[in-house]
Amino acid sequence: MLAEATTALGTATKKDTVNSALRLAVEESRVRRERALADLQQVADEGGFDFDRLGELDR
């Protein structure tokens, strides 16, 4: 996998490959979280959550 990652990322050393792969993984995770938060905000803005019924969850 290291060899494939080196080729895919165009890096020259193991250290550069690992650092680039970690950076990419973190960036993709941030993008997914930001997208999920934006989707939840849109649902909330459209009235998709009934906060008046939260008390029913404890029953």
N, CA, C, O and CB atoms as a CASP TS submission, in Angstrom:
PFRMAT TS
TARGET T0000
AUTHOR 0000-0000-0000
METHOD Language model
MODEL 1
PARENT N/A
ATOM      1  N   MET     1       0.822  -1.188   0.000  1.00  0.00           N
ATOM      2  CA  MET     1       0.000   0.000   0.000  1.00  0.00           C
ATOM      3  C   MET     1       0.866   1.251   0.000  1.00  0.00           C
ATOM      4  O   MET     1       0.504   2.270  -0.589  1.00  0.00           O
ATOM      5  CB  MET     1      -0.935  -0.002   1.199  1.00  0.00           C
ATOM      6  N   LEU     2       2.009   1.165   0.664  1.00  0.00           N
ATOM      7  CA  LEU     2       2.902   2.322   0.690  1.00  0.00           C
ATOM      8  C   LEU     2       3.371   2.677  -0.714  1.00  0.00           C
ATOM      9  O   LEU     2       3.428   3.851  -1.079  1.00  0.00           O
ATOM     10  CB  LEU     2       4.107   2.051   1.595  1.00  0.00           C
ATOM     11  N   ALA     3       3.704   1.666  -1.493  1.00  0.00           N
ATOM     12  CA  ALA     3       4.155   1.918  -2.866  1.00  0.00           C
ATOM     13  C   ALA     3       3.044   2.539  -3.702  1.00  0.00           C
ATOM     14  O   ALA     3       3.290   3.462  -4.479  1.00  0.00           O
ATOM     15  CB  ALA     3       4.639   0.617  -3.521  1.00  0.00           C
ATOM     16  N   GLU     4       1.832   2.040  -3.545  1.00  0.00           N
ATOM     17  CA  GLU     4       0.701   2.605  -4.284  1.00  0.00           C
ATOM     18  C   GLU     4       0.428   4.039  -3.857  1.00  0.00           C
ATOM     19  O   GLU     4       0.154   4.902  -4.691  1.00  0.00           O
ATOM     20  CB  GLU     4      -0.550   1.752  -4.080  1.00  0.00           C
ATOM     21  N   ALA     5       0.502   4.286  -2.559  1.00  0.00           N
ATOM     22  CA  ALA     5       0.279   5.639  -2.051  1.00  0.00           C
ATOM     23  C   ALA     5       1.355   6.586  -2.561  1.00  0.00           C
ATOM     24  O   ALA     5       1.065   7.727  -2.919  1.00  0.00           O
ATOM     25  CB  ALA     5       0.253   5.643  -0.516  1.00  0.00           C
ATOM     26  N   THR     6       2.592   6.114  -2.592  1.00  0.00           N
ATOM     27  CA  THR     6       3.696   6.940  -3.092  1.00  0.00           C
ATOM     28  C   THR     6       3.438   7.353  -4.534  1.00  0.00           C
ATOM     29  O   THR     6       3.635   8.511  -4.904  1.00  0.00           O
ATOM     30  CB  THR     6       5.037   6.183  -2.987  1.00  0.00           C
ATOM     31  N   THR     7       3.000   6.406  -5.337  1.00  0.00           N
ATOM     32  CA  THR     7       2.692   6.697  -6.740  1.00  0.00           C
ATOM     33  C   THR     7       1.498   7.639  -6.856  1.00  0.00           C
ATOM     34  O   THR     7       1.532   8.614  -7.607  1.00  0.00           O
ATOM     35  CB  THR     7       2.413   5.397  -7.508  1.00  0.00           C
ATOM     36  N   ALA     8       0.439   7.334  -6.099  1.00  0.00           N
ATOM     37  CA  ALA     8      -0.782   8.138  -6.183  1.00  0.00           C
ATOM     38  C   ALA     8      -0.562   9.572  -5.728  1.00  0.00           C
ATOM     39  O   ALA     8      -1.134  10.507  -6.287  1.00  0.00           O
ATOM     40  CB  ALA     8      -1.879   7.507  -5.354  1.00  0.00           C
ATOM     41  N   LEU     9       0.271   9.734  -4.710  1.00  0.00           N
ATOM     42  CA  LEU     9       0.495  11.068  -4.154  1.00  0.00           C
ATOM     43  C   LEU     9       1.660  11.797  -4.804  1.00  0.00           C
ATOM     44  O   LEU     9       1.827  13.003  -4.624  1.00  0.00           O
ATOM     45  CB  LEU     9       0.733  10.969  -2.675  1.00  0.00           C
ATOM     46  N   GLY    10       2.464  11.061  -5.561  1.00  0.00           N
ATOM     47  CA  GLY    10       3.614  11.677  -6.220  1.00  0.00           C
ATOM     48  C   GLY    10       4.702  12.101  -5.247  1.00  0.00           C
ATOM     49  O   GLY    10       5.404  13.085  -5.481  1.00  0.00           O
ATOM     50  N   THR    11       4.840  11.362  -4.162  1.00  0.00           N
ATOM     51  CA  THR    11       5.849  11.692  -3.164  1.00  0.00           C
ATOM     52  C   THR    11       7.113  10.872  -3.393  1.00  0.00           C
ATOM     53  O   THR    11       7.103   9.880  -4.121  1.00  0.00           O
ATOM     54  CB  THR    11       5.305  11.454  -1.748  1.00  0.00           C
ATOM     55  N   ALA    12       8.208  11.306  -2.754  1.00  0.00           N
ATOM     56  CA  ALA    12       9.494  10.656  -3.006  1.00  0.00           C
ATOM     57  C   ALA    12       9.980   9.808  -1.834  1.00  0.00           C
ATOM     58  O   ALA    12      10.746   8.865  -2.031  1.00  0.00           O
ATOM     59  CB  ALA    12      10.529  11.695  -3.331  1.00  0.00           C
ATOM     60  N   THR    13       9.546  10.133  -0.620  1.00  0.00           N
ATOM     61  CA  THR    13      10.032   9.395   0.546  1.00  0.00           C
ATOM     62  C   THR    13       8.851   8.811   1.324  1.00  0.00           C
ATOM     63  O   THR    13       7.706   9.235   1.169  1.00  0.00           O
ATOM     64  CB  THR    13      10.884  10.313   1.462  1.00  0.00           C
ATOM     65  N   LYS    14       9.169   7.823   2.165  1.00  0.00           N
ATOM     66  CA  LYS    14       8.130   7.235   3.009  1.00  0.00           C
ATOM     67  C   LYS    14       7.523   8.288   3.923  1.00  0.00           C
ATOM     68  O   LYS    14       6.307   8.346   4.103  1.00  0.00           O
ATOM     69  CB  LYS    14       8.699   6.076   3.840  1.00  0.00           C
ATOM     70  N   LYS    15       8.377   9.112   4.492  1.00  0.00           N
ATOM     71  CA  LYS    15       7.905  10.160   5.397  1.00  0.00           C
ATOM     72  C   LYS    15       6.947  11.115   4.686  1.00  0.00           C
ATOM     73  O   LYS    15       5.884  11.437   5.216  1.00  0.00           O
ATOM     74  CB  LYS    15       9.093  10.941   5.973  1.00  0.00           C
ATOM     75  N   ASP    16       7.319  11.563   3.496  1.00  0.00           N
ATOM     76  CA  ASP    16       6.442  12.457   2.724  1.00  0.00           C
ATOM     77  C   ASP    16       5.135  11.771   2.363  1.00  0.00           C
ATOM     78  O   ASP    16       4.070  12.388   2.392  1.00  0.00           O
ATOM     79  CB  ASP    16       7.148  12.931   1.448  1.00  0.00           C
ATOM     80  N   THR    17       5.223  10.490   2.024  1.00  0.00           N
ATOM     81  CA  THR    17       4.026   9.736   1.665  1.00  0.00           C
ATOM     82  C   THR    17       3.079   9.635   2.847  1.00  0.00           C
ATOM     83  O   THR    17       1.883   9.897   2.714  1.00  0.00           O
ATOM     84  CB  THR    17       4.400   8.340   1.168  1.00  0.00           C
ATOM     85  N   VAL    18       3.608   9.257   4.003  1.00  0.00           N
ATOM     86  CA  VAL    18       2.777   9.120   5.195  1.00  0.00           C
ATOM     87  C   VAL    18       2.191  10.465   5.592  1.00  0.00           C
ATOM     88  O   VAL    18       1.001  10.550   5.894  1.00  0.00           O
ATOM     89  CB  VAL    18       3.587   8.528   6.355  1.00  0.00           C
ATOM     90  N   ASN    19       2.989  11.501   5.600  1.00  0.00           N
ATOM     91  CA  ASN    19       2.482  12.834   5.959  1.00  0.00           C
ATOM     92  C   ASN    19       1.414  13.310   4.980  1.00  0.00           C
ATOM     93  O   ASN    19       0.403  13.878   5.394  1.00  0.00           O
ATOM     94  CB  ASN    19       3.633  13.846   6.003  1.00  0.00           C
ATOM     95  N   SER    20       1.626  13.087   3.706  1.00  0.00           N
ATOM     96  CA  SER    20       0.639  13.492   2.697  1.00  0.00           C
ATOM     97  C   SER    20      -0.648  12.696   2.847  1.00  0.00           C
ATOM     98  O   SER    20      -1.744  13.247   2.738  1.00  0.00           O
ATOM     99  CB  SER    20       1.208  13.309   1.280  1.00  0.00           C
ATOM    100  N   ALA    21      -0.512  11.405   3.096  1.00  0.00           N
ATOM    101  CA  ALA    21      -1.697  10.562   3.261  1.00  0.00           C
ATOM    102  C   ALA    21      -2.489  10.979   4.501  1.00  0.00           C
ATOM    103  O   ALA    21      -3.718  11.039   4.465  1.00  0.00           O
ATOM    104  CB  ALA    21      -1.294   9.078   3.359  1.00  0.00           C
ATOM    105  N   LEU    22      -1.787  11.262   5.588  1.00  0.00           N
ATOM    106  CA  LEU    22      -2.473  11.716   6.797  1.00  0.00           C
ATOM    107  C   LEU    22      -3.157  13.060   6.582  1.00  0.00           C
ATOM    108  O   LEU    22      -4.289  13.269   7.019  1.00  0.00           O
ATOM    109  CB  LEU    22      -1.489  11.815   7.958  1.00  0.00           C
ATOM    110  N   ARG    23      -2.471  13.955   5.915  1.00  0.00           N
ATOM    111  CA  ARG    23      -3.045  15.277   5.627  1.00  0.00           C
ATOM    112  C   ARG    23      -4.314  15.120   4.788  1.00  0.00           C
ATOM    113  O   ARG    23      -5.332  15.758   5.060  1.00  0.00           O
ATOM    114  CB  ARG    23      -2.011  16.180   4.887  1.00  0.00           C
ATOM    115  N   LEU    24      -4.244  14.277   3.778  1.00  0.00           N
ATOM    116  CA  LEU    24      -5.391  14.039   2.905  1.00  0.00           C
ATOM    117  C   LEU    24      -6.556  13.430   3.684  1.00  0.00           C
ATOM    118  O   LEU    24      -7.704  13.837   3.505  1.00  0.00           O
ATOM    119  CB  LEU    24      -4.995  13.120   1.743  1.00  0.00           C
ATOM    120  N   ALA    25      -6.264  12.464   4.542  1.00  0.00           N
ATOM    121  CA  ALA    25      -7.316  11.831   5.337  1.00  0.00           C
ATOM    122  C   ALA    25      -7.998  12.841   6.250  1.00  0.00           C
ATOM    123  O   ALA    25      -9.223  12.836   6.370  1.00  0.00           O
ATOM    124  CB  ALA    25      -6.739  10.682   6.165  1.00  0.00           C
ATOM    125  N   VAL    26      -7.222  13.705   6.894  1.00  0.00           N
ATOM    126  CA  VAL    26      -7.781  14.715   7.790  1.00  0.00           C
ATOM    127  C   VAL    26      -8.611  15.727   7.005  1.00  0.00           C
ATOM    128  O   VAL    26      -9.698  16.105   7.443  1.00  0.00           O
ATOM    129  CB  VAL    26      -6.659  15.432   8.563  1.00  0.00           C
ATOM    130  N   GLU    27      -8.119  16.164   5.864  1.00  0.00           N
ATOM    131  CA  GLU    27      -8.857  17.125   5.045  1.00  0.00           C
ATOM    132  C   GLU    27     -10.184  16.534   4.578  1.00  0.00           C
ATOM    133  O   GLU    27     -11.212  17.210   4.617  1.00  0.00           O
ATOM    134  CB  GLU    27      -8.016  17.557   3.835  1.00  0.00           C
ATOM    135  N   GLU    28     -10.167  15.278   4.136  1.00  0.00           N
ATOM    136  CA  GLU    28     -11.404  14.644   3.676  1.00  0.00           C
ATOM    137  C   GLU    28     -12.396  14.484   4.822  1.00  0.00           C
ATOM    138  O   GLU    28     -13.600  14.660   4.636  1.00  0.00           O
ATOM    139  CB  GLU    28     -11.104  13.278   3.048  1.00  0.00           C
ATOM    140  N   SER    29     -11.893  14.154   5.997  1.00  0.00           N
ATOM    141  CA  SER    29     -12.755  14.026   7.164  1.00  0.00           C
ATOM    142  C   SER    29     -13.394  15.366   7.508  1.00  0.00           C
ATOM    143  O   SER    29     -14.583  15.423   7.821  1.00  0.00           O
ATOM    144  CB  SER    29     -11.963  13.489   8.361  1.00  0.00           C
ATOM    145  N   ARG    30     -12.625  16.429   7.455  1.00  0.00           N
ATOM    146  CA  ARG    30     -13.170  17.766   7.729  1.00  0.00           C
ATOM    147  C   ARG    30     -14.250  18.134   6.722  1.00  0.00           C
ATOM    148  O   ARG    30     -15.289  18.682   7.091  1.00  0.00           O
ATOM    149  CB  ARG    30     -12.053  18.819   7.703  1.00  0.00           C
ATOM    150  N   VAL    31     -14.008  17.835   5.466  1.00  0.00           N
ATOM    151  CA  VAL    31     -14.986  18.144   4.420  1.00  0.00           C
ATOM    152  C   VAL    31     -16.281  17.368   4.660  1.00  0.00           C
ATOM    153  O   VAL    31     -17.370  17.927   4.535  1.00  0.00           O
ATOM    154  CB  VAL    31     -14.412  17.814   3.020  1.00  0.00           C
ATOM    155  N   ARG    32     -16.167  16.079   5.005  1.00  0.00           N
ATOM    156  CA  ARG    32     -17.365  15.271   5.281  1.00  0.00           C
ATOM    157  C   ARG    32     -18.134  15.825   6.473  1.00  0.00           C
ATOM    158  O   ARG    32     -19.361  15.912   6.431  1.00  0.00           O
ATOM    159  CB  ARG    32     -16.978  13.804   5.542  1.00  0.00           C
ATOM    160  N   ARG    33     -17.421  16.203   7.541  1.00  0.00           N
ATOM    161  CA  ARG    33     -18.089  16.751   8.720  1.00  0.00           C
ATOM    162  C   ARG    33     -18.762  18.084   8.405  1.00  0.00           C
ATOM    163  O   ARG    33     -19.884  18.332   8.847  1.00  0.00           O
ATOM    164  CB  ARG    33     -17.089  16.926   9.866  1.00  0.00           C
ATOM    165  N   GLU    34     -18.086  18.940   7.647  1.00  0.00           N
ATOM    166  CA  GLU    34     -18.671  20.235   7.275  1.00  0.00           C
ATOM    167  C   GLU    34     -19.918  20.030   6.420  1.00  0.00           C
ATOM    168  O   GLU    34     -20.917  20.728   6.596  1.00  0.00           O
ATOM    169  CB  GLU    34     -17.639  21.102   6.514  1.00  0.00           C
ATOM    170  N   ARG    35     -19.861  19.079   5.501  1.00  0.00           N
ATOM    171  CA  ARG    35     -21.006  18.790   4.637  1.00  0.00           C
ATOM    172  C   ARG    35     -22.171  18.247   5.461  1.00  0.00           C
ATOM    173  O   ARG    35     -23.318  18.639   5.250  1.00  0.00           O
ATOM    174  CB  ARG    35     -20.615  17.782   3.534  1.00  0.00           C
ATOM    175  N   ALA    36     -21.877  17.344   6.402  1.00  0.00           N
ATOM    176  CA  ALA    36     -22.922  16.779   7.252  1.00  0.00           C
ATOM    177  C   ALA    36     -23.566  17.864   8.111  1.00  0.00           C
ATOM    178  O   ALA    36     -24.786  17.885   8.279  1.00  0.00           O
ATOM    179  CB  ALA    36     -22.347  15.669   8.144  1.00  0.00           C
ATOM    180  N   LEU    37     -22.758  18.752   8.645  1.00  0.00           N
ATOM    181  CA  LEU    37     -23.288  19.850   9.453  1.00  0.00           C
ATOM    182  C   LEU    37     -24.160  20.773   8.611  1.00  0.00           C
ATOM    183  O   LEU    37     -25.218  21.209   9.063  1.00  0.00           O
ATOM    184  CB  LEU    37     -22.144  20.645  10.094  1.00  0.00           C
ATOM    185  N   ALA    38     -23.729  21.068   7.405  1.00  0.00           N
ATOM    186  CA  ALA    38     -24.526  21.916   6.508  1.00  0.00           C
ATOM    187  C   ALA    38     -25.853  21.228   6.166  1.00  0.00           C
ATOM    188  O   ALA    38     -26.893  21.884   6.099  1.00  0.00           O
ATOM    189  CB  ALA    38     -23.731  22.235   5.209  1.00  0.00           C
ATOM    190  N   ASP    39     -25.818  19.918   5.951  1.00  0.00           N
ATOM    191  CA  ASP    39     -27.053  19.183   5.659  1.00  0.00           C
ATOM    192  C   ASP    39     -28.004  19.220   6.845  1.00  0.00           C
ATOM    193  O   ASP    39     -29.206  19.422   6.673  1.00  0.00           O
ATOM    194  CB  ASP    39     -26.739  17.730   5.287  1.00  0.00           C
ATOM    195  N   LEU    40     -27.472  19.025   8.051  1.00  0.00           N
ATOM    196  CA  LEU    40     -28.309  19.102   9.247  1.00  0.00           C
ATOM    197  C   LEU    40     -28.890  20.498   9.433  1.00  0.00           C
ATOM    198  O   LEU    40     -30.050  20.649   9.815  1.00  0.00           O
ATOM    199  CB  LEU    40     -27.507  18.705  10.481  1.00  0.00           C
ATOM    200  N   GLN    41     -28.078  21.514   9.162  1.00  0.00           N
ATOM    201  CA  GLN    41     -28.562  22.890   9.289  1.00  0.00           C
ATOM    202  C   GLN    41     -29.693  23.151   8.310  1.00  0.00           C
ATOM    203  O   GLN    41     -30.668  23.820   8.651  1.00  0.00           O
ATOM    204  CB  GLN    41     -27.422  23.890   9.056  1.00  0.00           C
ATOM    205  N   GLN    42     -29.572  22.630   7.103  1.00  0.00           N
ATOM    206  CA  GLN    42     -30.622  22.813   6.103  1.00  0.00           C
ATOM    207  C   GLN    42     -31.912  22.133   6.544  1.00  0.00           C
ATOM    208  O   GLN    42     -32.994  22.704   6.413  1.00  0.00           O
ATOM    209  CB  GLN    42     -30.173  22.265   4.743  1.00  0.00           C
ATOM    210  N   VAL    43     -31.799  20.911   7.068  1.00  0.00           N
ATOM    211  CA  VAL    43     -32.978  20.200   7.562  1.00  0.00           C
ATOM    212  C   VAL    43     -33.628  20.995   8.692  1.00  0.00           C
ATOM    213  O   VAL    43     -34.850  21.135   8.732  1.00  0.00           O
ATOM    214  CB  VAL    43     -32.600  18.776   8.047  1.00  0.00           C
ATOM    215  N   ALA    44     -32.814  21.514   9.605  1.00  0.00           N
ATOM    216  CA  ALA    44     -33.343  22.310  10.712  1.00  0.00           C
ATOM    217  C   ALA    44     -34.014  23.572  10.205  1.00  0.00           C
ATOM    218  O   ALA    44     -35.093  23.933  10.676  1.00  0.00           O
ATOM    219  CB  ALA    44     -32.230  22.670  11.692  1.00  0.00           C
ATOM    220  N   ASP    45     -33.389  24.247   9.249  1.00  0.00           N
ATOM    221  CA  ASP    45     -33.958  25.475   8.693  1.00  0.00           C
ATOM    222  C   ASP    45     -35.294  25.220   8.000  1.00  0.00           C
ATOM    223  O   ASP    45     -36.158  26.095   7.947  1.00  0.00           O
ATOM    224  CB  ASP    45     -32.981  26.107   7.712  1.00  0.00           C
ATOM    225  N   GLU    46     -35.444  24.027   7.480  1.00  0.00           N
ATOM    226  CA  GLU    46     -36.684  23.665   6.783  1.00  0.00           C
ATOM    227  C   GLU    46     -37.728  23.085   7.737  1.00  0.00           C
ATOM    228  O   GLU    46     -38.786  22.633   7.301  1.00  0.00           O
ATOM    229  CB  GLU    46     -36.388  22.659   5.673  1.00  0.00           C
ATOM    230  N   GLY    47     -37.429  23.098   9.041  1.00  0.00           N
ATOM    231  CA  GLY    47     -38.394  22.615  10.033  1.00  0.00           C
ATOM    232  C   GLY    47     -38.400  21.108  10.187  1.00  0.00           C
ATOM    233  O   GLY    47     -39.400  20.539  10.623  1.00  0.00           O
ATOM    234  N   GLY    48     -37.330  20.465   9.846  1.00  0.00           N
ATOM    235  CA  GLY    48     -37.270  19.009   9.865  1.00  0.00           C
ATOM    236  C   GLY    48     -37.152  18.377  11.233  1.00  0.00           C
ATOM    237  O   GLY    48     -37.210  17.153  11.346  1.00  0.00           O
ATOM    238  N   PHE    49     -36.989  19.171  12.275  1.00  0.00           N
ATOM    239  CA  PHE    49     -36.882  18.636  13.629  1.00  0.00           C
ATOM    240  C   PHE    49     -38.028  19.166  14.470  1.00  0.00           C
ATOM    241  O   PHE    49     -38.337  20.358  14.435  1.00  0.00           O
ATOM    242  CB  PHE    49     -35.520  19.002  14.267  1.00  0.00           C
ATOM    243  N   ASP    50     -38.652  18.283  15.220  1.00  0.00           N
ATOM    244  CA  ASP    50     -39.748  18.673  16.105  1.00  0.00           C
ATOM    245  C   ASP    50     -39.226  18.697  17.532  1.00  0.00           C
ATOM    246  O   ASP    50     -39.334  17.708  18.258  1.00  0.00           O
ATOM    247  CB  ASP    50     -40.964  17.701  15.970  1.00  0.00           C
ATOM    248  N   PHE    51     -38.665  19.817  17.926  1.00  0.00           N
ATOM    249  CA  PHE    51     -38.059  19.943  19.242  1.00  0.00           C
ATOM    250  C   PHE    51     -39.090  19.902  20.365  1.00  0.00           C
ATOM    251  O   PHE    51     -38.731  19.643  21.514  1.00  0.00           O
ATOM    252  CB  PHE    51     -37.272  21.223  19.322  1.00  0.00           C
ATOM    253  N   ASP    52     -40.354  20.152  20.061  1.00  0.00           N
ATOM    254  CA  ASP    52     -41.389  20.098  21.069  1.00  0.00           C
ATOM    255  C   ASP    52     -41.618  18.672  21.569  1.00  0.00           C
ATOM    256  O   ASP    52     -42.211  18.478  22.631  1.00  0.00           O
ATOM    257  CB  ASP    52     -42.675  20.671  20.519  1.00  0.00           C
ATOM    258  N   ARG    53     -41.159  17.686  20.821  1.00  0.00           N
ATOM    259  CA  ARG    53     -41.380  16.288  21.192  1.00  0.00           C
ATOM    260  C   ARG    53     -40.175  15.660  21.888  1.00  0.00           C
ATOM    261  O   ARG    53     -40.191  14.460  22.164  1.00  0.00           O
ATOM    262  CB  ARG    53     -41.726  15.483  19.963  1.00  0.00           C
ATOM    263  N   LEU    54     -39.136  16.433  22.176  1.00  0.00           N
ATOM    264  CA  LEU    54     -37.947  15.879  22.809  1.00  0.00           C
ATOM    265  C   LEU    54     -38.252  15.227  24.152  1.00  0.00           C
ATOM    266  O   LEU    54     -37.641  14.217  24.502  1.00  0.00           O
ATOM    267  CB  LEU    54     -36.913  16.961  22.992  1.00  0.00           C
ATOM    268  N   GLY    55     -39.175  15.785  24.895  1.00  0.00           N
ATOM    269  CA  GLY    55     -39.541  15.211  26.184  1.00  0.00           C
ATOM    270  C   GLY    55     -40.065  13.799  26.093  1.00  0.00           C
ATOM    271  O   GLY    55     -39.943  13.030  27.046  1.00  0.00           O
ATOM    272  N   GLU    56     -40.645  13.446  24.970  1.00  0.00           N
ATOM    273  CA  GLU    56     -41.187  12.109  24.761  1.00  0.00           C
ATOM    274  C   GLU    56     -40.091  11.045  24.685  1.00  0.00           C
ATOM    275  O   GLU    56     -40.366   9.860  24.871  1.00  0.00           O
ATOM    276  CB  GLU    56     -42.018  12.083  23.491  1.00  0.00           C
ATOM    277  N   LEU    57     -38.878  11.451  24.418  1.00  0.00           N
ATOM    278  CA  LEU    57     -37.784  10.501  24.301  1.00  0.00           C
ATOM    279  C   LEU    57     -37.431   9.862  25.638  1.00  0.00           C
ATOM    280  O   LEU    57     -36.906   8.749  25.681  1.00  0.00           O
ATOM    281  CB  LEU    57     -36.569  11.184  23.722  1.00  0.00           C
ATOM    282  N   ASP    58     -37.716  10.563  26.724  1.00  0.00           N
ATOM    283  CA  ASP    58     -37.392  10.051  28.057  1.00  0.00           C
ATOM    284  C   ASP    58     -38.422   9.058  28.572  1.00  0.00           C
ATOM    285  O   ASP    58     -38.207   8.439  29.614  1.00  0.00           O
ATOM    286  CB  ASP    58     -37.270  11.195  29.031  1.00  0.00           C
ATOM    287  N   ARG    59     -39.494   8.899  27.892  1.00  0.00           N
ATOM    288  CA  ARG    59     -40.561   8.006  28.370  1.00  0.00           C
ATOM    289  C   ARG    59     -40.357   6.614  27.898  1.00  0.00           C
ATOM    290  O   ARG    59     -41.160   5.733  28.206  1.00  0.00           O
ATOM    291  CB  ARG    59     -41.912   8.490  27.925  1.00  0.00           C
TER
END
